């Protein structure tokens, strides 16, 4: 999370090492970290550095919050633990503690002024003028789950770690093995051009059906490929928000009240295009005030109010929420073209001009009425769903069957004759009435035959279901007659691919004898093209990596063949375009930097290995409590 706050800020090179190295460490088992009794022992001890379980848990929760958007907001603590996130957090904390202990032994201290400069230079804490804003600083830390004291401790620790890492790796001046840069660049950037002729497999007629003996032999050889999955017959009572929302009656008074509360949502706010100059002193502000009263424009004030001309800053279009609180009333109190009197803030004295005004718009109630009604219905449907779930549970607890509950409470009964774990019936279709919720299939395939599940809520909480598994069909090999057509199509495809490869070899042989590709293309009804220049790392639909690899081992005029997804290809190397390191100094320097980084990373990994052997590392999983 500390790195997330510093996004887009100036980063130190070796911070990246810390993350990379942390991810490379071995994983400790954490099966006993969920729940359990926690005492006062540290969760992690590295030498004299102790890390409490609460710190591990807090960092783990911050990582979960950071990753939530990647999982649609559905990542919980147990899932994150199974994905290895807790192991990763522990690795990072152990690595940091190793470096902290080493810095402590060396009596290294972070400079206070450097700490202030580091924090003030973080863009996330700067206002629109690129200046440090204490209020924004506190607000950003609060949103990220940090106190000022905690964050500054982390920054101070980070600075000490960086100093130590730079000391180990030569203050970032690890000499790159320069003799490698030029040949490595030449290898990567070399380009080649080829004359290419493709032989599509579909250009050959499908071979005749070889008969049951051949196809059945293939069927027996590949028996595992023709297995039908386990199917389950399921009956379920399903209740969704849409089923109960229609029961919600919304009055006109409620619609009007909701509309007034959501006016900002249904319109665009007033915006103003703003220019400003920023003056340093009260004397300059007073001179600007006098010039405004004399009718001077902003350009004149910028040129003459201060001892040296100041820049006119284009703040652009701004809504009230975009402006500094101290300036909002001033900006939105100006007429178009009007210049404000000087206004003081901690940044200095502002003179503002509104060059244009966009009054904003608001959609009328009639236009958004349906949306408001639907939203109110959906909100209240949650309560109705809860009540329906309780009634369903009560009825089932009283001995009623799913069929009886559905009929008695007018609920939807879904009957699925057969479905596999992927959600398909034996014909490969999705059963039309099956809930499109991951938990439905998970529950269906974890409930024993003849048993009813518990009431299960949808992942999005907009519905629930109770199901019964009426039958289980174990996995079994599909009958030959059922898959014969699939086997035939596959067999024919392979034969056509073989014919395309044979034709490609024939053409290649004739090219090697000196015949021209254009003539051969015309003879066989194919197309011939000259490729664009390509490197070793590039590939196209017909120039696959194996074919490109052959071309980079060939000399001009040599011919290679290969296959692609839909046929075969013949390629004759037409041209070699060597890379010129001298013509690309920036890329060469970038490559040297990569080599330096790789070498420094290796050095620091060795250093960390030495630290592990020097300091006793203890992990106490029972001190880490992870709750969903």
C-alpha positions in Angstrom: 0.0 0.0 0.0 3.0 2.3 0.6 4.0 1.8 -3.0 0.4 2.4 -4.1 0.4 5.8 -2.4 3.6 6.7 -4.2 2.3 5.8 -7.6 3.7 8.0 -10.3 6.1 9.5 -7.8 9.9 9.5 -8.2 10.9 6.0 -7.1 14.3 4.7 -6.0 15.7 2.0 -8.2 16.3 -0.5 -5.4 12.7 -0.4 -4.1 11.9 -2.5 -7.0 14.5 -5.0 -5.9 12.8 -5.3 -2.5 9.5 -6.3 -4.1 11.1 -8.7 -6.6 13.2 -10.4 -4.0 10.3 -10.7 -1.6 8.3 -12.5 -4.2 11.1 -15.0 -4.9 11.4 -16.3 -1.3 10.2 -19.7 -0.3 6.6 -20.0 1.0 5.9 -20.8 4.6 2.8 -22.9 5.4 0.0 -20.9 6.9 -2.7 -23.4 7.4 -2.9 -22.6 11.1 -3.1 -18.8 10.6 -6.9 -18.8 10.3 -8.5 -18.3 13.7 -6.8 -19.7 16.7 -5.6 -18.2 20.0 -3.2 -15.3 19.9 -0.9 -14.3 22.8 1.7 -11.6 23.2 4.5 -13.3 21.4 5.6 -11.6 18.1 4.4 -13.2 14.9 7.8 -12.6 13.2 11.1 -12.1 14.9 14.3 -11.3 12.9 17.2 -10.8 15.3 16.0 -8.0 17.6 13.2 -6.8 15.2 9.7 -7.9 16.2 6.6 -7.8 14.2 3.2 -8.3 15.9 0.4 -10.3 14.5 -1.8 -7.2 14.3 0.8 -5.6 11.9 0.8 -8.7 9.7 -3.0 -8.7 9.6 -3.3 -5.0 8.9 -0.8 -5.3 6.0 -2.7 -8.4 4.7 -6.0 -6.5 4.8 -4.4 -3.5 2.9 -3.2 -5.9 0.2 -6.7 -7.4 -0.1 -8.2 -4.0 -0.5 -5.7 -3.1 -3.1 -6.5 -6.3 -5.1 -10.3 -6.1 -4.7 -10.9 -4.4 -8.0 -9.1 -7.2 -9.9 -11.6 -9.7 -8.4 -14.7 -7.7 -8.9 -14.8 -6.8 -5.2 -15.3 -10.4 -4.2 -11.9 -11.3 -2.8 -12.2 -12.3 0.9 -9.4 -13.2 3.4 -9.6 -17.0 3.0 -9.5 -16.7 -0.8 -6.6 -14.3 -0.6 -4.8 -16.7 1.7 -5.3 -19.6 -0.7 -3.9 -17.5 -3.5 -0.7 -17.0 -1.5 -1.2 -13.4 -0.6 -0.6 -14.0 3.1 2.7 -15.8 2.3 3.7 -12.8 0.1 3.0 -10.3 2.9 5.0 -12.4 5.4 7.9 -12.6 2.9 7.9 -8.8 2.4 7.8 -8.2 6.2 10.6 -10.6 6.8 12.8 -9.1 4.1 12.1 -5.6 5.5 13.0 -6.8 9.0 16.3 -8.3 7.8 17.2 -5.0 6.3 16.0 -3.1 9.4 18.2 -5.2 11.6 21.2 -4.7 9.4 20.6 -0.9 9.4 20.3 -0.9 13.2 23.6 -2.8 13.6 25.3 -0.2 11.4 23.8 2.7 13.4 22.2 4.1 10.2 19.7 7.0 10.8 17.3 8.6 8.3 17.9 12.4 7.9 14.8 14.4 9.0 15.1 16.9 6.2 15.4 14.2 3.7 12.3 12.6 5.1 10.3 15.8 4.8 11.5 16.3 1.2 10.5 12.7 0.3 7.0 13.2 1.7 6.6 16.6 0.2 7.8 15.4 -3.2 5.1 12.7 -3.5 2.6 13.7 -6.2 -0.3 12.1 -4.3 0.2 14.7 -1.6 0.4 17.7 -3.9 -2.3 20.1 -4.9 -3.1 21.4 -8.4 -0.1 23.7 -8.3 2.3 20.9 -7.6 2.8 22.0 -4.0 2.6 19.9 -0.8 -0.9 20.1 0.8 -1.1 19.0 4.4 -4.8 18.5 4.3 -4.5 16.3 1.1 -1.7 14.4 2.8 -3.8 13.5 5.8 -6.9 12.7 3.7 -4.9 10.4 1.4 -3.3 8.6 4.3 -6.7 8.1 6.0 -8.2 6.7 2.8 -5.2 4.2 2.6 -5.6 3.1 6.2 -2.5 4.9 7.6 -1.9 7.3 10.4 0.7 10.0 9.8 3.0 8.5 12.4 2.7 5.0 10.8 3.3 6.3 7.3 6.3 8.4 8.3 7.8 5.4 10.1 7.4 3.4 6.9 9.0 6.1 4.8 11.9 6.5 7.3 12.4 2.8 7.3 12.2 2.7 3.5 14.9 5.4 3.3 17.2 3.4 5.6 16.7 0.3 3.5 17.5 2.2 0.4 20.7 3.5 1.8 21.7 0.1 2.9 20.9 -1.4 -0.5 22.8 1.3 -2.3 25.7 0.7 -0.1 25.6 -3.1 -0.9 25.3 -2.5 -4.6 27.7 0.4 -4.9 25.2 3.3 -4.6 23.5 2.3 -7.8 26.7 2.5 -9.8 27.1 -1.2 -10.4 29.2 -1.4 -13.6 27.3 -3.0 -16.4 29.1 -5.7 -18.4 29.3 -3.3 -21.3 30.8 -5.8 -23.7 27.4 -7.6 -23.6 25.2 -4.7 -24.5 26.1 -4.3 -28.1 26.0 -8.0 -29.1 22.8 -8.5 -27.0 21.2 -5.5 -28.8 22.4 -6.8 -32.2 20.8 -10.2 -31.4 17.5 -8.8 -30.3 17.1 -6.1 -32.9 18.3 -7.9 -36.0 15.5 -8.1 -38.6 14.9 -10.5 -41.5 12.6 -10.5 -44.5 11.3 -13.6 -46.2 9.3 -14.6 -49.3 6.3 -16.5 -47.9 4.0 -18.9 -49.5 1.2 -20.6 -47.5 -0.5 -23.8 -48.3 -4.0 -23.8 -46.6 -5.1 -27.2 -45.4 -8.7 -26.4 -46.6 -7.4 -26.2 -50.2 -7.4 -30.0 -50.2 -10.7 -31.9 -50.3 -11.7 -33.8 -47.2 -10.5 -37.4 -47.4 -13.2 -40.1 -47.6 -14.5 -41.7 -44.5 -11.9 -44.4 -43.6 -14.6 -46.6 -41.9 -15.4 -47.7 -38.4 -12.3 -49.8 -38.0 -9.9 -46.8 -38.3 -12.1 -44.4 -36.3 -12.8 -47.0 -33.6 -9.1 -47.7 -33.2 -8.6 -44.0 -32.7 -11.5 -43.9 -30.2 -9.8 -46.7 -28.2 -6.4 -45.1 -28.3 -7.7 -41.8 -27.0 -10.3 -43.1 -24.6 -9.8 -40.4 -22.0 -10.6 -37.7 -24.5 -14.1 -39.0 -25.0 -15.2 -39.1 -21.4 -18.6 -37.5 -20.5 -18.3 -35.5 -17.2 -20.4 -36.2 -14.1 -23.9 -34.9 -14.5 -26.3 -34.0 -11.7 -30.1 -33.8 -11.7 -31.1 -30.8 -9.6 -34.4 -29.4 -8.3 -34.2 -25.9 -6.8 -36.3 -23.1 -5.4 -34.9 -19.8 -6.7 -35.8 -16.3 -5.6 -34.2 -13.3 -7.3 -34.6 -9.6 -6.6 -36.5 -9.1 -9.8 -39.1 -11.7 -8.6 -40.0 -9.6 -5.6 -39.3 -6.1 -6.8 -42.6 -5.8 -8.5 -44.3 -6.2 -5.1 -42.8 -2.9 -4.0 -45.1 0.1 -4.5 -43.3 3.4 -4.7 -45.3 6.6 -4.0 -44.9 9.9 -5.8 -43.6 11.5 -2.6 -40.9 9.0 -2.3 -39.9 9.5 -6.0 -39.7 13.2 -5.5 -37.7 12.9 -2.3 -35.2 10.5 -3.9 -34.9 12.8 -7.0 -34.0 15.8 -4.8 -31.4 13.8 -2.9 -29.8 12.6 -6.1 -29.9 15.9 -8.1 -26.1 15.9 -8.4 -26.2 12.4 -9.9 -28.7 13.5 -12.6 -26.9 16.4 -13.9 -23.5 18.0 -14.7 -22.3 20.6 -12.2 -21.6 24.2 -13.1 -18.0 24.6 -14.3 -15.8 27.6 -14.8 -12.7 28.0 -17.0 -10.2 29.7 -14.6 -6.9 31.5 -15.0 -4.8 32.8 -12.1 -1.5 34.4 -11.1 0.2 33.7 -7.8 1.9 36.5 -5.9 4.3 36.0 -3.0 3.8 39.1 -0.8 1.1 41.4 0.6 2.9 44.3 -1.1 2.5 42.6 -4.5 -1.1 41.8 -3.7 -1.8 45.4 -2.8 -0.3 46.6 -6.1 -2.5 44.0 -8.0 -5.5 45.3 -6.1 -4.9 48.9 -7.3 -4.3 47.7 -10.8 -7.7 45.8 -10.8 -9.5 49.0 -9.6 -7.8 50.9 -12.5 -9.2 48.3 -15.0 -6.0 46.4 -15.8 -6.3 43.0 -17.3 -4.7 39.9 -16.0 -1.8 40.0 -18.4 -0.9 43.5 -17.3 -1.1 42.5 -13.6 1.1 39.5 -14.2 3.7 41.7 -15.9 3.7 44.6 -13.4 2.4 43.6 -10.0 5.6 41.8 -8.9 9.2 42.8 -9.3 9.6 40.1 -12.0 6.8 39.1 -14.4 4.8 36.1 -13.1 3.2 33.3 -15.2 -0.5 33.2 -15.9 -1.5 29.7 -14.8 -4.3 28.0 -16.8 -6.3 26.0 -14.3 -8.8 25.0 -16.9 -12.4 23.9 -16.4 -13.2 23.4 -12.8 -16.3 22.4 -10.8 -16.8 23.6 -7.2 -15.5 20.3 -6.0 -12.3 20.6 -8.0 -11.3 23.9 -6.4 -9.4 24.7 -3.2 -11.9 25.3 -0.4 -10.5 28.8 0.2 -11.1 29.8 -3.5 -14.4 28.1 -4.3 -16.7 30.9 -3.2 -14.5 33.5 -5.0 -14.3 31.6 -8.3 -18.0 30.8 -8.3 -18.9 34.4 -7.4 -17.3 36.0 -10.4 -19.0 37.0 -13.6 -17.6 35.8 -16.9 -14.4 37.8 -17.7 -14.2 39.3 -14.2 -11.0 39.4 -12.2 -11.0 38.7 -8.5 -9.4 40.8 -5.7 -6.2 39.0 -4.4 -7.1 36.1 -2.1 -4.6 34.7 0.4 -4.0 31.0 1.0 -1.1 29.1 2.4 0.2 29.0 -1.2 0.4 32.8 -1.6 -1.9 35.5 -3.0 -4.2 34.4 -5.8 -5.6 36.7 -8.5 -8.2 34.8 -10.5 -10.1 35.4 -13.7 -13.1 33.4 -15.0 -12.8 33.3 -18.8 -15.9 31.2 -19.5 -18.8 29.6 -17.6 -20.7 26.3 -18.2 -23.9 26.5 -16.3 -24.3 22.7 -16.1 -27.5 20.8 -16.7 -30.0 18.7 -14.7 -32.1 16.0 -16.2 -35.9 16.4 -15.4 -37.7 14.1 -13.1 -39.8 12.6 -15.9 -36.6 11.5 -17.6 -35.2 9.6 -14.6 -38.4 8.5 -13.0 -38.1 4.8 -14.1 -34.6 4.6 -12.9 -35.5 6.0 -9.4 -38.4 3.6 -9.1 -36.2 0.6 -10.1 -33.5 1.7 -7.6 -36.0 2.0 -4.7 -37.6 -1.3 -5.6 -34.2 -3.0 -5.7 -33.3 -1.5 -2.3 -36.4 -2.7 -0.7 -36.3 -6.0 -2.6 -33.3 -6.9 -0.3 -35.6 -6.8 2.7 -38.3 -8.8 0.9 -35.6 -11.4 -0.1 -34.6 -11.7 3.5 -38.2 -12.3 4.5 -38.7 -14.8 1.7 -35.6 -16.7 2.8 -36.8 -16.9 6.4 -40.2 -18.2 5.3 -38.6 -20.8 3.0 -36.3 -22.0 5.8 -39.2 -22.3 8.2 -41.2 -24.3 5.8 -38.4 -26.7 5.0 -37.6 -27.1 8.7 -41.2 -28.1 9.1 -40.8 -31.0 6.7 -42.1 -29.5 3.5 -40.5 -30.4 0.2 -39.2 -27.9 -2.3 -42.1 -28.6 -4.5 -44.6 -27.9 -1.7 -42.8 -24.7 -0.6 -42.7 -23.4 -4.2 -46.4 -24.0 -4.7 -47.4 -22.8 -1.2 -45.4 -19.5 -1.3 -45.7 -18.9 -5.0 -41.9 -19.2 -5.6 -40.1 -20.3 -8.7 -39.2 -24.0 -9.0 -36.3 -24.9 -11.3 -35.8 -28.5 -12.5 -32.6 -29.4 -14.3 -32.5 -32.9 -15.7 -28.7 -32.9 -16.1 -25.9 -30.4 -15.7 -22.1 -30.8 -15.4 -19.7 -28.7 -13.3 -19.1 -26.3 -16.2 -22.9 -25.6 -16.4 -23.7 -27.5 -19.6 -26.2 -30.2 -20.3 -25.3 -33.3 -22.3 -26.0 -31.4 -25.6 -23.5 -28.7 -24.5 -26.2 -26.1 -23.8 -26.7 -24.1 -20.6 -30.0 -25.1 -19.0 -32.3 -22.1 -19.6 -33.7 -21.7 -16.0 -30.4 -22.4 -14.2 -29.2 -19.4 -12.0 -26.1 -17.8 -13.5 -24.3 -17.7 -10.2 -21.1 -19.5 -9.5 -22.4 -20.7 -6.1 -25.2 -22.6 -7.7 -23.0 -25.2 -9.4 -20.6 -25.3 -6.5 -23.5 -26.1 -4.2 -25.0 -28.7 -6.6 -21.7 -30.6 -6.9 -21.0 -30.5 -3.1 -24.4 -31.7 -1.9 -24.9 -35.4 -1.6 -27.5 -37.2 -3.7 -31.0 -37.0 -2.1 -30.0 -34.2 0.2 -31.1 -30.5 0.3 -28.6 -27.7 0.6 -28.7 -24.8 3.0 -30.2 -21.5 1.8 -27.4 -20.0 -0.3 -27.3 -16.3 -1.1 -26.1 -15.1 -4.6 -22.6 -13.6 -4.8 -24.2 -10.2 -5.6 -26.8 -10.6 -2.8 -29.6 -10.2 -5.3 -31.1 -13.6 -4.8 -30.9 -16.9 -3.1 -31.7 -20.6 -3.7 -32.1 -23.9 -2.0 -31.5 -27.0 -4.1 -31.8 -30.8 -3.9 -29.7 -33.3 -5.8 -32.1 -35.8 -7.3 -29.6 -37.9 -9.2 -25.9 -38.3 -10.0 -24.5 -39.7 -13.3 -20.9 -40.6 -12.8 -18.3 -39.8 -15.5 -18.3 -42.4 -18.3 -16.9 -42.8 -21.7 -19.3 -41.5 -24.4 -20.5 -44.1 -26.8 -18.5 -44.4 -30.0 -21.7 -43.7 -32.1 -22.1 -40.4 -30.2 -18.6 -39.1 -30.9 -17.9 -40.8 -34.3 -18.5 -37.5 -36.2 -16.1 -35.6 -34.0 -13.4 -38.3 -34.5 -14.0 -38.3 -38.3 -13.7 -34.5 -38.6 -10.5 -34.5 -36.5 -9.0 -37.4 -38.6 -9.8 -35.6 -41.8 -8.3 -32.4 -40.5 -5.0 -34.1 -39.7 -4.9 -35.8 -43.1 -5.4 -32.4 -44.8 -2.7 -30.9 -42.7 -0.4 -33.7 -43.7 -1.2 -33.1 -47.4 -0.5 -29.4 -46.9 2.9 -30.2 -45.4 3.7 -32.6 -48.3 2.8 -29.9 -50.8 5.0 -27.4 -48.9 7.9 -29.8 -49.0 7.4 -30.2 -52.7 7.4 -26.5 -53.3 10.4 -26.0 -51.1 12.3 -28.6 -53.1 11.6 -26.9 -56.4 12.5 -23.5 -54.9 15.9 -25.0 -53.9 16.3 -26.1 -57.5 16.0 -22.5 -58.7 12.3 -22.1 -59.6 10.7 -18.7 -58.8 8.0 -18.4 -56.1 5.6 -16.4 -58.3 5.6 -19.2 -60.9 5.1 -21.9 -58.3 2.3 -19.9 -56.6 0.5 -19.6 -59.9 1.0 -23.3 -60.7 -0.5 -24.4 -57.4 -3.1 -21.7 -57.0 -1.4 -20.1 -54.0 -0.3 -16.6 -53.0 3.2 -15.4 -52.5 4.1 -12.4 -50.5 7.2 -10.6 -49.2 7.0 -10.2 -45.4 7.6 -7.1 -43.4 10.9 -7.1 -41.5 10.6 -9.1 -38.3 12.7 -9.9 -35.3 13.2 -13.1 -33.4 10.5 -12.1 -31.0 7.8 -11.4 -33.6 5.4 -13.9 -35.2 2.4 -13.7 -37.5 -0.5 -16.1 -38.3 1.6 -18.0 -40.9 5.1 -17.3 -39.6 5.1 -19.2 -36.3 8.0 -19.1 -33.8 9.5 -22.4 -35.0 9.5 -21.1 -38.6 11.0 -17.8 -37.5 13.7 -19.6 -35.6 14.6 -21.6 -38.7 14.8 -18.3 -40.7 17.2 -16.8 -38.2 19.5 -19.8 -38.6 19.3 -19.6 -42.4 21.3 -17.6 -45.0 19.7 -15.5 -47.7 18.3 -17.7 -50.4 17.8 -20.7 -48.1 14.3 -22.2 -47.9 12.5 -23.5 -44.7 9.1 -25.1 -44.2 6.8 -25.4 -41.2 3.2 -25.5 -40.2 0.7 -23.1 -38.8 -2.8 -23.6 -37.4 -4.5 -24.0 -40.7 -1.9 -25.4 -43.1 1.8 -25.3 -44.0 4.2 -22.6 -45.0 7.2 -22.3 -47.3 9.6 -19.4 -46.6 12.7 -18.3 -48.4 15.0 -15.9 -46.6 15.3 -12.8 -48.7 17.2 -10.3 -46.6 19.1 -9.9 -43.4 18.9 -6.4 -41.8 21.6 -6.2 -39.1 21.0 -4.0 -36.1 23.3 -1.0 -35.7 24.1 -0.3 -32.0 25.8 3.0 -32.9 22.6 4.3 -34.5 20.5 3.6 -31.4 22.4 5.0 -28.4 19.3 5.4 -26.2 18.3 1.8 -26.7 21.9 0.6 -26.0 21.9 2.7 -22.8 18.6 1.2 -21.8 19.9 -2.2 -22.3 23.0 -1.4 -20.2 20.7 -0.2 -17.5 18.8 -3.5 -17.6 22.1 -5.4 -17.3 23.2 -3.1 -14.4 19.9 -3.8 -12.6 20.1 -7.5 -13.1 23.6 -7.5 -11.8 22.7 -5.4 -8.8 19.7 -7.6 -8.1 21.9 -10.7 -8.0 24.3 -8.9 -5.6 21.5 -7.9 -3.3 20.0 -11.4 -3.3 23.3 -12.7 -2.2 23.4 -10.1 0.5 19.9 -11.1 1.8 21.0 -14.7 1.8 23.9 -13.7 4.0 21.6 -11.8 6.3 19.4 -14.8 6.7 22.3 -16.9 7.8 23.4 -14.1 10.3 20.0 -13.4 11.9 17.6 -15.9 13.4 14.3 -15.7 11.6 11.3 -17.0 13.5 7.7 -17.2 12.2 4.9 -17.9 14.7 1.8 -18.6 12.6 -0.4 -19.0 15.6 0.1 -15.3 16.3 -1.5 -14.3 13.0 -5.3 -14.2 13.1 -7.0 -13.9 9.7 -10.8 -13.5 9.7 -13.1 -13.1 6.7 
